[in-house]
Each structure stands twice: as structure tokens, then as C-alpha cells.
């Protein structure tokens, strides 16, 4: 049959759905043969011819030729055996062993004498084999056809008319062998008859059938068996020679026969797998043409000369790393061309890998997983499969199967640190890189690609995205705006790292941003108030001794740390040797006792500097009057700035208009102070410092402990020429080293009334 011819429909015969054949990877294998004679149409289920099949090549002279096939299905593994009987067609003509046969017949031969002619060989069987012979018409011989016990048909020449050597010494006869096929085929041989004197004894073999056993892989020229025939005649009539009368072409390539001795030897490579039994006929002929034949049977014994062959029939590659243990990932087929015990094969895996072989149908094994796979630990496996037969000595073969593990998104991104800290100086430029976060994902390709994003949140009531941004690919965190240390000093954001898997996995990390201070704020003087057109005046008793507290300059700085460490310096004074100021406290004290010769009006210019780099400063003016009585104070116009004469007129008018009011107020205050003095002794002197509330920022508290408001002093309150009625307040005394935040100078008199009660009833101490 031609290639592609349809033999039958396997799917229909087995009750299988044709549409499932492709899904289950159906295929046809030839048992014990690497050649692919048949194939299956996966769409229709039809069994077709893949390669032309020669019955004579496959089965030789066997009367029945059956080709064993296997139908293999996967998922699950299923095996069906198919027996394909190959029918013989008449594609081989009969052939004679030789093109010419020589018969030497004595002229004394009687009528009816028979002379056997070697049978013609036809590779076909049954009706297609040799069925009859025909002889060319002649006057001396007729043809008689005979059949041996083995069913082989041969012809005999029967002498129908006596020979006369003197009349005809030799003749040529054409013998034709015909088979029974359609169309009929034939083969011819030329019989050369030589008329001789009488030879009445033919050679006789010692055995009708000779049998020999020969191991495969026998060396060339190895002896197999020796046939022997004897002839009762003498001389030339008794000399016997041997030749093959009938044998296959394959046998003719493997064995040779010594014409004189009858010894059969090996001339080709003997392979049990190619043929286990050979049959042939040997003819013994005497010197004048009388002959007889004997059958020779040579049995080939198997030798373990074929190592097992491991064939990978199916493989799932790559294997997802999340497959469960026991999952089938491949199908292995093991074949050994030897027979019996030499064909028994054991298959195993010696490596320490999470796979094993499970015997399945016949010589098939399933390759299954034994443990969970992790691509991040091992991404590829080279599985070496060893197959060993049971021969002696045993033969083995190896098959290496390369198996890759496919990635599954089972690992979330992991940050290199549990948390990150970033430090940035205030007044930074937008776009400044604060730090970078890095997350590593152990997965592969898109499952391991990390994208960074900012988790929404708020900082000081504003979206976190208005403060910082994160680069999606690099994880670099940049500022969006300029930061001000005085507004806030730190904040925390959450960064998410997400991979590109499906579904995606993510992890978060905390990033703390710390803003460091820059000396960008000058000191702020709270007292005395640095107002351009106003001045503050303090009374200093004439009896003040050296080291007496006169006043205090109070300043704060919005910066922190050393940028807020303040120092106080007198940069200009009326009498440089009379007053000194505390370097860090701002307290103004007398350096010596006040004398009568000292100028009553003392002007001080005080500078307050911070410790930043570069240092920032602020200045204020302070006016001191050395007097025990306000009545001794000269006109206020003399206390104005000497270099500002253009404003004297305005100050004089104000002083004259309000002198009455000041006088009355002064009298009331003196009476109140005397009343207070009787209840509690004065600590220092009558000069007092009043700190107006307008000089303090709302709710100001020195919470950092920077040293700007550390000292604690008590003052008696007096009305001074630089005080304003609206600025005068009473505050409670305190004895702690540091002012608590909730007990600092208050904004309104109502707060003080809640702390003291009725101020008019029993005011105790007026504290600054």
C-alpha cells in the first residue's frame, strides 16, 4: 500500500473521541522496531501507512506476517496493542539458484529415469509462491512436478526416450517456474544436458536435516556445521561436491559452503536481532550429475550485546514551580533488542533530585515529582536516568533529561532594610534627592520587576504627595517642595514595592524624613520692645550696689540647637564701666556702686547674637534713670534720642498733655506697692521691669530648653516712663528652674485673673 493509505479507524474501533486524540498526544509506535510504519490522523482517528511495508523483509518465509503496534495515549497514560497482519502480494518472481544447470546423463539410462532439478525460490508465500514448472518441448524429456514434505515444489526431468551419445552428445532445455499470483510471475533456468556413459548411484547425505546452533556476533570464518554425503560409485562417478541449492539472499550474505568438504562457515555479521533462524538446502552431486539434497537449519542464540535504549516519549518543559508532589511531568520508554533475560530492564534515577520513576505499562515509566519545586533555589535540573538489563554481564545506558522550572509569582518584593531614614536641611530646593529605597524580588522577569509607589497619606493636613515623590523604577525619593524646620521637623511616609506578577505581590516600608535646622532666623528681642519710635526706661536706685540686677534683655530664636544659643553684648553705653550684661542670661547688673557723679541718664545699646554659621543678630536700646523718686526725673523730652531732635516737640506735647494722668496713676501705683511691701519684703530694689504682653508672641513657650528664658527672677512692679497702661500685667511667681509651657506669660488679663483671683484684693508679687 502506498504511503498515506488508510488502513482503518482506530478511534472508532476503540470507542475513543477523535477530538481528544490531539489533546492526549496520541501516537503509534512499532514494537521492537525504530521504523515508523504507521501513523494516526489525530483529527479523524484513521490509521494510515507512513512507510511502505515489505512482508518479505519483515517476516521472510513465515506463513503469517503480523506487525505489532502500540497506540500510546497520555493524561492519563493508556496503552493499546494493535496487531497488523500484512497480506502478501505477488511482487517477487520465482528465481533459480543458478542461471544454468548442467546434467550429465549416461546414454545407458533407461526410459523413465528421473533427474531432479533444483527448486525455484519465490520470496512470496502461499498462492503467490511457485506453483508449477514448464519444460521446453523436446524429444527426450518430459517434466514431472513433485512436492517435498516441507511443501516445496520442485521438478524432475523424466527420460521419455533413450539417449544416444553418438546421435546427440548434449542438448539445451529451458525450464520455467510459474507462481500462482495475479498477475502471474515466472523465472527460467537453462538445463545443459551432457550425454555420458552410465552413472547409476547418486550421493546420499548422512542426515536428512542438519541443525546447528550459532551465537550471534560470531567471528568471520567461524565454522557452523559440516554436511556429508557419500556415493557408492567409484572414480569420477563417486566424487561428491557440495553447493547451496536453495537459500534466501540474506542467508547467502552470511554463510558460505566449501564445495569439497561440505563445511559451512560464517562470512557476515550474525545478529540475533536481525534473524534468529536460517534455513537452507545443500545439494550433493557426483562427477556425472547425479545429486541429492539435505536441509540445514541454523539457530542463532542471543548474546547480551545490546544496551537498553531510553527514549523520552513526552516531557512537560518547563514545569511550573507550584506543581504539587506526584505530578507527572514526563513519560519514559525503555527498549532492549535482546531477548528473554537479556531484555529485562531496570530503570532508576540515582541523583538527589525531587523526581522519581514510577513503572507504568509494560516498558513505560512515568517521571513524577516527589517534592515541591522552588525556582528561586533551583531553576534547572539535569536528570540522569540509568537503564540496566539483566544480562550477564549487564549492560547499561544513560539518558539525561534537562528540565526547567517555570517561575510563579510566589515571592513579594523584600526591602533591603526594615526602615529608612533620610536627612535633609531646610530650605532645600524642590527635586532634591532625599534617599533611595531598594527592594529585591527573587522571582524572574515580570514577576521579579519591582515598581515603587507612594502610599497615600497626610503630613500636617496636606497630602504626602505634595511633600515628596518616589521614582517608580529606581526607588529614588525626591522632595516636591522646600521644607521649613520651624514648621515641622520630621514626618513619616510609607513606600510600597509591587511586582508585575499576576496577581501582583507587594510589601511596604517606612521612610522617616528628618529636617535639619539652618540658621535662617535672627534672634527676636521680646524685651525691651525694639520699636522704632518708642523707648523703654528703667529706674535704678541711687543706692544700688555693685552686682545689683537692673534689668534684663529677653530674646528668643526660632532656630534650634546651636543656632538658637544666644549671647548678649553691650555694644554702646553712656558709661562703659557702670553696667555689665550676662553673656547668656541677658541680665543687666551694676559693675560698681552708683555714685553721685554718675550721669542720671544712662543709654545702653545691646546686641543679641546666635551661635549659627554665619551668626545672625539683633539690637535694642535700653534707657536707665538713676533716681529714687520719679519727681526727680527731668522732663521726658530730655530722655529721647539725642540724635533725633526733630521729634522733641512731639514728645514734649505728649508729655505735657498726659502729665496729669501719669501723676494720678503713679500715686495709685505707689499706694498699691506700699501695701504689697508691708505683706512681703522686697528682694532687690524698687526699680522694676514690666514686660508688656504685646512684646511676647502668642502662646510663646521655650520648650526646647535652649537657654533663652532659663533664669528666674522676681520683680516688684513700678510704673515707669516707658510703660503703657495696656501693657501692664501681673503674673504669678515661680520657683522652678524652667518655665512650664502652660505657665509662661499669658495673652490676656482674664487668664491671670483665673490664676490669682481678684487682683485688687491681695496682689502678692509682680513677676516678669
Steps between C-alpha positions, in 0.01 A plus 500: 500500500618850421599750765194673641261213426229450763513168683211551742353731762655425838303763689172351382609145580612592851208732571722806540401855413701612200515856635677378817785329314694822453447608861623164628799502260408175332775331301578160351823318580637183337583242762865399488573710192617856459339539159165675482278295273164642604365830620171628639295795378429696819194667351321193365662214693591313178802269494706576188808359331806710588759286320470221247501158669680206338366172631804309379732737684299495819400133524700307240348160433259502792152406383344771713649849527372707792638845580450594867417863566425700814258790532624730778276758667594748774317672785437241622753255357318234296639230272316293236661220302432477128574190291532585133499197270689569179354318202735374233476624141675346205786745476785248472562269200629144541879476475729202454824472700697505177442630155623176350473137615729233365377138485730222393295191405641170377363377178420173665234665712166319483183657388317651794819599682447806713738793547418753767539868426555747783177668603439860416474744794223755530511749791121514498292248687186299448340531161756761399786249541614250233204295385613325177784439252502475124768346277592602154366249251763236405517139379674335798368642827168575659441693825369355823421728799551381859435646848722443801378438852567867573261600220772607256417425139781392272525345155655182362612427147362162398677320216228426249730378220841336539804709430751430232835665559604436145190669371499799737763562767331794671180706493361828644166495682317807638317442832244762612365539857158664540334640813124523567476874544303747298658614285706187471877521523760254375869412507711289263816289511696341217565125538809383322475121448824317421470137392758277676555147577301333783504641862247308702563621861411844632665653813322426828514744804565365846203702634188623338501814717806664660453733796760732651501765773704813448546789746447844357802719440700192396829584338546483126605160364362331812390142413129431534441140390634249247268300276608166353373286212645175364481346151527123440653551159868498443730738332349808352151368559570488875651845540248717689484879497272728704312816422202696633193411303245721674557788743388858554703796388557596862636153581727512196667813646564333835614143421727325252542130409823323416431303183736221587468460876137608551597734787275803553678808639406857600574773247277782639396666823265275691244695700226330696288812476512484119420129478476218750465206260632423152398209275674390180547194277832343401531292184756219471590408144734236358728543208241420237204696627314273738403697808300509823432771756470550876348771715720710732342694788721753686365634831650832617531531878470837667793676665455804723656736250235773498487756774159631598381808316319771698254699291333818618146473371350803670622784719331801657770764478515740672319380812323767711662525840164476679415147378405264780713193583404196294435697181593315179742709293631245249466152349808279451514190278779244538582249224751217474538307175630191677270218608384326813711587805726726300194710422387556858584861592503693826474878480580741782631846596803511730525879542363689797229677304130549582396255228451125475400237246181302548458183287192524286386286207744240371832678441370850570583715802340819629733777616328664798593760759571392857522838671408863452707692247648843561641680199675751724705216650549279193389620158622208286541128550712256301337168583717199412296184442690170516366187329666161574404162354516159670760354265835358598691721508226764528501794261391851590423825329437853620251760394525858623177698507529875535203646685443867569284639778259775391467798727184568701447828679541362852749747645407856595760775470719524811661827601869489583433683828212482746470879501673793339605840636565806288653827614452824314587855594220751498459741209593222262424533132203304357620185322774436756568125544444401862590131482431185301312188599584165347284188496607166355257246354639149460256417221592520130424745222174687550434315827826646630463851356448743788301823474509754782213724599400735778222385732245784539502680832513842660778711651381799702160473335639503145535201263836328533539523123534877537816448705691216334488278192654160425643383168307192391802317355796602716334563837665842531306728736502869412355808663212678331522820703742688718484402871499738795644365824300755699172360358571133560811304574420148378235292336448139403384355168427149375654368178352197324701266277280299262604240243349448155369150566144382468369547758759756612669474838619797704667608822528830684779682679506805724715797399564761770601842369688721746541871425815654639513860607672782311579830668246697302328685788647798683449531876170664594518742794193477718607761754561781463281531196709603201248756377637779289338806663457377855747458781509304822619663821596326824555665842820411679522586871787727590591262780542204267817317582733314265346181360143620540252387234383799303310352207501207263498464125278212391542351151406181323610328177270284286794279401620211713820360635805718479313723255282604796780540755484872573764730641453858620746785450493873591631665191447861612433664836512846662736375768679184387622414846169530683288216363570147375275240336497123551645329195227236484239625749451854365487637856624857534679561830708778651871444497561736794310710747320797353652835595367852500721586210344246266280637230133463584412397144669182379451375143587136413508338155484119535570252220365143511686246287430132427766231463420404139732508204485773392379666817185715492429782747250761615544819708288699743534824697449521875470826702579503873425784748700511820246636748308409812201722424311557183471863593871537455472383141558782255260572224448199278602694199859472620477121494439479129774410258747785487544453128127528431436867583231524238265298721553690829204724444264208458626328814473826702138556400413141590673533835323825590156372404530176692696619806184522700395151409843356576516676833169360619588154376837517668343590834263202479784263413718630786220435745451151364869422517532618855212276592675207333828585672341474841388144418828376344853641520662633188767271360717741316408865450220724391593503136278257309477360152155470352467269201205606289298222351525654158871415499438126516389281212166331555530196727880520491676231703866411504440126467841412358694611803730699282587739775324813390259511797678289759561739792234563760469837670232681696429866448293762672295684244528875461362727243783625288510768245531239228200298609156511347188432691373243252827306532503466875424152637548305819636147475543242768836428655679175434795320650574225245811516288307493177163648415243234418332548166161554660632759750680739268393858450136507409318689236209662688428634844212257526748213520680669786175573677424128492840427653507777765137577565418862579822691437374802688449306824843348568763528233808323625787523258530651159719262301660547161 
